[in-house]
Amino acid sequence: MNLLVLGGTIFVGRHLVEAAVSRGHSVTLFNRGRNHPDLFPDVEKLRGDRDGDLGALRGRSWDAAVDTCGFLPRVARASADLLSGGVEHYTFISSCSVYPEGAVPDVDEESPVQAPPPQGIEDVAEHYGPLKVACEREVEAAMPGRGLIIRPGLIVGPFDPSNRFTYWVRRIAAGGDVLAPGRPDREVQVIDARDLADWLVRLVERRRTGIYNAVGPAEPLTMAAMLEGCLPGDGVDVRMTWVDEEFLLANGVEPWTEMPLWLPEGDPAYDGFFKVKREKAMAAGLTYRSLEETARDTLAWEIGRTGPSKVAPSGLALDAGMSRERERQLLDAWDARKSGLAPLES
Ligand SMILES: NC(=O)c1ccc[n+]([C@@H]2O[C@H](COP(=O)([O-])OP(=O)(O)OC[C@H]3O[C@@H](n4cnc5c(N)ncnc54)[C@H](OP(=O)(O)O)[C@@H]3O)[C@@H](O)[C@H]2O)c1
């Protein structure tokens, strides 16, 4: 098929293009050319800013289009409207953040979503989920019966720019005393971007429509099993210290960003977060590689990108995650607390 990808050069889109090309499809990229403009030398590239400059798409047609980078409803609407006559099938990459905070566990595709924000609200950092809801509605309105909405949970793997899962892969590879947050049995959900991409291409080939959550893995995964899955398997000496959430919160540790993938259980806002249903996606062919493979490939990519020095126990300077110094301080304070000494001063 001829496939148009709006985006396609950072993470999910990049894997999507690779998956589509490897399945023999002819791909066209539309983006501004700011990120990795030289990627995919054999793929057609159209340049433009989707916020106001869609000219390069006019008069063209494709079998299908995938929008990986829609965050504002008026922008999502503009491309879907323009392409409604020129493409047969249209996919929008949304997010599980459409479900409300505090959603009860086991949200499925029929579960209620957040209300879209009032018109004119465009602060994506502040209103990410509600804006995705509004984008979904725009795409569905522009492409009735021809739209596919994918709602991923946390996406991980090589080229992930967020350093969330990558923090754990790097940290564990560095060895030593690792601060592990919260309860070891707490469930987490991650999906490898490559599994998402391969599946998405197959869905588009079959012109599947409707809404699909996209979370993984197939079986429930605990935090402890996830961290274990990140062990590089080359004899690195790792000692996990599980630190409870009361202590982390009392010491000002930021859930999710400073301690990636950790969400306090005491906060009902996160109750349903890692309990999103995947059955519909699995029934539609979503499969999962092993966590070990994801971790291994993520580490190889990260080392290639930043050099092995960042694996050294002396420091980690990632966007998400905590410094080794902060981790050491917390571990010392945790030990002191257990032995009756004073807690960490903030
Ligand atoms: N990461 C997660 O855990 C997670 C979870 C749930 C959902 N999601 C969703 O998954 C998607 C992932 O995106 P990604 O960054 O990985 O996709 P990507 O397609 O790999 O990269 C984003 C692309 O969008 C292009 N782009 C950005 N702004 C543009 C504009 N104004 N006009 C034209 N092109 C533009 C960028 O190129 P230029 O900058 O060169 O234009 C780049 O090619 C997002 O929709 C996100 O909400 C992510």
Ligand as a Chemical Component Dictionary entry (heavy atoms), coordinates in Angstrom:
data_LIG
# 
_chem_comp.id                   LIG 
_chem_comp.type                 NON-POLYMER 
_chem_comp.pdbx_formal_charge   0 
_chem_comp.three_letter_code    LIG 
# 
loop_
_chem_comp_atom.comp_id 
_chem_comp_atom.atom_id 
_chem_comp_atom.alt_atom_id 
_chem_comp_atom.type_symbol 
_chem_comp_atom.charge 
_chem_comp_atom.model_Cartn_x 
_chem_comp_atom.model_Cartn_y 
_chem_comp_atom.model_Cartn_z 
_chem_comp_atom.pdbx_ordinal 
LIG N1  N1  N 0  5.814  7.892  24.538 1  
LIG C1  C1  C 0  4.787  7.348  25.127 2  
LIG O1  O1  O 0  4.932  6.625  26.123 3  
LIG C2  C2  C 0  3.389  7.590  24.575 4  
LIG C3  C3  C 0  2.314  7.030  25.237 5  
LIG C4  C4  C 0  1.031  7.214  24.699 6  
LIG C5  C5  C 0  0.866  7.910  23.535 7  
LIG N2  N2  N 1  1.923  8.450  22.914 8  
LIG C6  C6  C 0  1.699  9.178  21.652 9  
LIG O2  O2  O 0  2.495  8.559  20.663 10 
LIG C7  C7  C 0  2.909  9.540  19.719 11 
LIG C8  C8  C 0  4.395  9.388  19.666 12 
LIG O3  O3  O 0  5.024  10.352 18.937 13 
LIG P1  P1  P 0  6.539  10.231 18.456 14 
LIG O4  O4  O 0  7.170  11.540 18.800 15 
LIG O5  O5  O -1 7.165  9.017  18.945 16 
LIG O6  O6  O 0  6.261  10.178 16.877 17 
LIG P2  P2  P 0  7.258  10.318 15.665 18 
LIG O7  O7  O 0  6.404  10.304 14.449 19 
LIG O8  O8  O 0  8.359  9.350  15.746 20 
LIG O9  O9  O 0  7.901  11.763 15.860 21 
LIG C9  C9  C 0  7.123  12.945 15.812 22 
LIG C10 C10 C 0  7.160  13.485 14.392 23 
LIG O10 O10 O 0  6.286  14.560 14.238 24 
LIG C11 C11 C 0  6.897  15.559 13.448 25 
LIG N3  N3  N 0  6.266  16.816 13.792 26 
LIG C12 C12 C 0  6.166  17.371 15.019 27 
LIG N4  N4  N 0  5.503  18.538 14.944 28 
LIG C13 C13 C 0  5.187  18.731 13.637 29 
LIG C14 C14 C 0  4.518  19.765 12.927 30 
LIG N5  N5  N 0  4.046  20.850 13.543 31 
LIG N6  N6  N 0  4.342  19.625 11.602 32 
LIG C15 C15 C 0  4.824  18.541 10.948 33 
LIG N7  N7  N 0  5.473  17.522 11.578 34 
LIG C16 C16 C 0  5.661  17.632 12.892 35 
LIG C17 C17 C 0  8.359  15.475 13.828 36 
LIG O11 O11 O 0  9.217  15.955 12.824 37 
LIG P3  P3  P 0  9.715  17.486 12.783 38 
LIG O12 O12 O 0  9.956  17.926 14.194 39 
LIG O13 O13 O 0  10.929 17.413 11.945 40 
LIG O14 O14 O 0  8.599  18.238 12.150 41 
LIG C18 C18 C 0  8.535  13.967 13.950 42 
LIG O15 O15 O 0  8.807  13.383 12.697 43 
LIG C19 C19 C 0  2.399  10.877 20.206 44 
LIG O16 O16 O 0  1.186  11.175 19.560 45 
LIG C20 C20 C 0  2.119  10.623 21.687 46 
LIG O17 O17 O 0  1.071  11.438 22.207 47 
LIG C21 C21 C 0  3.187  8.315  23.400 48 
# 
loop_
_chem_comp_bond.comp_id 
_chem_comp_bond.atom_id_1 
_chem_comp_bond.atom_id_2 
_chem_comp_bond.value_order 
_chem_comp_bond.pdbx_ordinal 
LIG N1  C1  SING 1  
LIG C1  O1  DOUB 2  
LIG C1  C2  SING 3  
LIG C2  C3  SING 4  
LIG C2  C21 DOUB 5  
LIG C3  C4  DOUB 6  
LIG C4  C5  SING 7  
LIG C5  N2  DOUB 8  
LIG N2  C6  SING 9  
LIG N2  C21 SING 10 
LIG C6  O2  SING 11 
LIG C6  C20 SING 12 
LIG O2  C7  SING 13 
LIG C7  C8  SING 14 
LIG C7  C19 SING 15 
LIG C8  O3  SING 16 
LIG O3  P1  SING 17 
LIG P1  O4  DOUB 18 
LIG P1  O5  SING 19 
LIG P1  O6  SING 20 
LIG O6  P2  SING 21 
LIG P2  O7  DOUB 22 
LIG P2  O8  SING 23 
LIG P2  O9  SING 24 
LIG O9  C9  SING 25 
LIG C9  C10 SING 26 
LIG C10 O10 SING 27 
LIG C10 C18 SING 28 
LIG O10 C11 SING 29 
LIG C11 N3  SING 30 
LIG C11 C17 SING 31 
LIG N3  C12 SING 32 
LIG N3  C16 SING 33 
LIG C12 N4  DOUB 34 
LIG N4  C13 SING 35 
LIG C13 C14 SING 36 
LIG C13 C16 DOUB 37 
LIG C14 N5  SING 38 
LIG C14 N6  DOUB 39 
LIG N6  C15 SING 40 
LIG C15 N7  DOUB 41 
LIG N7  C16 SING 42 
LIG C17 O11 SING 43 
LIG C17 C18 SING 44 
LIG O11 P3  SING 45 
LIG P3  O12 DOUB 46 
LIG P3  O13 SING 47 
LIG P3  O14 SING 48 
LIG C18 O15 SING 49 
LIG C19 O16 SING 50 
LIG C19 C20 SING 51 
LIG C20 O17 SING 52 
# 
